[in-house]
Amino acid sequence: MKKLGLFIIVGLLSMTIPQMNANTFTVQAATIKKVTGIKKNRVKDGSYFYSKKKYYDGCYRKISWKKIKKVSGYQVYRYDYYLKKWNRVLTTKNNYFKITDTCEGEKLKLKVRAYKKKKGKTIYGRFSKALIYTENTLLYYTKNDKLVKKGCYVSGLNGYHKNCEQQAFTLQNEYRKKVGVKQLEWSEVLYEICKSRAKEIVNDFSHNKLDSTAQKVLKDKYNYDKWMLRGKVGTKEYGLTIVSGENIFGGSTSPKQAMTSWKNSPGHYHNMIHSDYRYGAMASYEGRWVAIFSMVDVDEIVLNNNMESLESALQILDR
């Protein structure tokens, strides 16, 4: 009976090695141990002045786990709450890494697996338990005034933090849901406009340049030069601009704080839950936030010359 049991187990193990490609396969057996003990360490102030040519500034957080012997390294994955999928964000040979750039209030969900290269193939172990937490500190760690990236995880890109921005966008949609208003759809074209505006309001905190900046982004990035969209409902002619509204905020990188501030302001909250708005995006830069709203599907119009959404927007204007 023991021999028969052993034979069955071996047969099952051989079935749990799905071929992914010629050089990669995953093992769910004991070939490589599962990563355990994943934890976040305290935020560390890394400021240190060595000389005029070498100085560190800011703070970071270390994520660590128990070391596994005889493996080539580890892969770190982060869960994208907005797209609802896992993405690999870092590969390291160490049983730890530093997070050197995140927003305050940014939600993180991380998991790690070990891997081993053997005879030209890569064997993977099982993923660790997910580490889930909300970062309560603005992390930004530099060397000689440049962000430390090598061997570290950097949440942002060029000063923008899309995970954090879409976290805020989701919160805004929760406000809309509570009052029975259709949730906004994310627009990549509007996101590019938001990014330019967020950087712009660092020095000019106003709505003055919204139209001109939006038109410049549309022209320079997408070679699109229409701003006013026109159409008829019966015999009546209507027109509307691609961008219908904007909210701005300054003072914190926290998505929750930015959304709470807008919610507590009647004018901003009106934009957030406006039933005529169907599409939008958000961006933040150095603690400045911009949300842009539109009645039309800007991505389809600008990228695919699809004007279908204009008809429903015109119907709204004709009410």
Secondary structure, DSSP 4 states (H G I P E B T S, - for coil): -HHHHHHHHHHHHHHT--EEETTEEE--STTSPPP---EEEEEEE--EEEETTEEEEEEEEEEE----TT--EEEEEEEETTTTEEEEEEEESSSEEEEEEE-TT-EEEEEEEEEEEETTEEEE-PPPPPEEEE--S-EEEEETTEE--TTEEE--BTTB-HHHHHHHHHHHHHHHHHTT-PPPEE-HHHHHHHHHHHHHTTT--SSTTHHHHHHHHHHHHH-----EEEEEETTEEEEEES--EEEEEES-S-HHHHHHHHHTSHHHHHHHT-TT--EEEEEEETTEEEEEEESS-HHHHHHH---HHHHHHHHHHT-
